[in-house]
Amino acid sequence: MDAKRVRNTVRRWMFPTEGGSYMGGLENRPVLQHSYGSTVVDTDGKEYLDFQSGQMGAALGHQHPRMVAVIEKTMKTMMHSTNTMLNVPRLRLHERLGKLLPKPLEKSLFLVSGSDSIEASIDLARKATGGMDVIGLHAGLHGSTSYLTRSVSFNWDRRKHSIVAPATASILTPYCYRCPLRLKFPSCELQCLTSSLELADANFTGKPAAFIGEPVLSAGGIIVPPKGYYKAVREACDARGMLLIFDEAQTGLGKTGKMFGFQHEEGVSPDIIAISKHFGGGLPISGVCSTAAVAKKAVDNGYFATRSHATDPLLCAAGEESLKIVVDEDMPGRAARIERRIKRALRQMAKEFEIIGDIRGRGVLLGIEFVTDRKQKTPANEETKQIYDYCLEKGLIFQIRGVRDLKNVVRLVPPMTTTTEEVDRAMSVFYDALKSLGQRRRRRSSKR
Ligand SMILES: Cc1ncc(COP(=O)(O)O)c(C=O)c1O
């Protein structure tokens, strides 16, 4: 499809997207045609290393051969089914997931999108506790449905919504590189949490229901809460009769180097976790997992959650195969190895390029924060865009992220199947981008 036809189709038929959003100006970006492994190919046949894993749904690699085989096979047997009767792939998936979950998590229900799983998790916590208020981190993102999940996606400007759900409020994100309280960890003793909870307690209108958080905040700019933070959150939840929900959409099933992102913090056991993204190996299926006690309390109070396609054999078979692949191919181990290789390369670059302010993240969920000067930490939004453009031109795709007006964090999310050669190739493009940026900046300042 040529560029003119793309533009015409977008202008004439496509629902418009806000120019400034991360999905704005799509007609100026590559139009993708096929994909394999860590590579996507556009309509001109140009290949790109996909260091965003699609929309994070391709963390097992695009078109994983085992996924393709299971999907093909299931399509010929039974694609869709009623959720008023059981089907075999669904039963198999409950069992496989149940055995994989860290105890006491064991019960699961299935839905379609990540947002579905968050809505269902919050409903579950409310029904199980009888409480209402839900708090989340101010740089968190938990979904795009127009009411509940957007209301707890504080990193998406709430002014964009026509209305927000009641009993949803944010607390400060422990963003240590830019501490909102200008303190230093560990001497801060997690003051951000203490002060936030004091405010939250003052604002609760009744019995609170839950805290929701990402083990690593992805869209907010790859923010890794400091050691002990989630343990303190767990204690705060227990003290208030609230449940702890982890949104593992982006951190679950191997991506951080452990099976689940919350397992990096010792002694933290959530009541509920939500999984999605690569859970379907490329197809949309999500899950809500909880303890038997939480499930029972909620169901006794009338809880249920489903969707017309929630228990489709096609999606459940894909879910089961993806879990098997995660285990058989040691995805957590692969993610940890990729992390080490990328961080080593980036640390080397940071010695040469002052613009690298911070390198962070876990496994294949990594972030590089760019600043024009390391002392003031002035966000290098413009330069980050130039790095993005250079890399895209040279065949490396990733996304730019950050909290609100900060658009200075490069988020790298390579599929866990990415080879060493592909990692090195990506790092070499990245290095060249930084070098070319430096040359442009020097040229600009010599002209002044
Ligand atoms: C952490 C997190 N939770 C939930 C969602 C929502 O998932 P979905 O877009 O599948 O509804 C996203 C989407 O990017 C996400 O990053």
The ligand as a Tripos MOL2 file, in Angstrom:
@<TRIPOS>MOLECULE
LIG
   16    16     1     0     0
SMALL
NO_CHARGES

@<TRIPOS>ATOM
      1 C1          0.1330   -2.0400   33.3080 C.3       1 LIG1
      2 C2         -1.0430   -2.0730   32.3770 C.ar      1 LIG1
      3 N1         -2.2230   -2.4980   32.8370 N.ar      1 LIG1
      4 C3         -3.3090   -2.5730   32.0410 C.ar      1 LIG1
      5 C4         -3.2460   -2.2010   30.7190 C.ar      1 LIG1
      6 C5         -4.4600   -2.2680   29.8460 C.3       1 LIG1
      7 O1         -4.3880   -3.3350   28.9780 O.3       1 LIG1
      8 P1         -5.3080   -3.3810   27.6670 P.3       1 LIG1
      9 O2         -4.8220   -2.3220   26.7550 O.co2     1 LIG1
     10 O3         -5.0970   -4.7660   27.1390 O.co2     1 LIG1
     11 O4         -6.7130   -3.1520   28.0940 O.co2     1 LIG1
     12 C6         -2.0320   -1.7310   30.1950 C.ar      1 LIG1
     13 C7         -1.9510   -1.3050   28.7860 C.2       1 LIG1
     14 O5         -0.9370   -0.9450   28.2640 O.2       1 LIG1
     15 C8         -0.9040   -1.6730   31.0450 C.ar      1 LIG1
     16 O6          0.2770   -1.2280   30.6090 O.3       1 LIG1
@<TRIPOS>BOND
     1     1     2 1
     2     2     3 ar
     3     2    15 ar
     4     3     4 ar
     5     4     5 ar
     6     5     6 1
     7     5    12 ar
     8     6     7 1
     9     7     8 1
    10     8     9 2
    11     8    10 1
    12     8    11 1
    13    12    13 1
    14    12    15 ar
    15    13    14 2
    16    15    16 1
@<TRIPOS>SUBSTRUCTURE
     1 LIG1         1 GROUP 0 **** ****
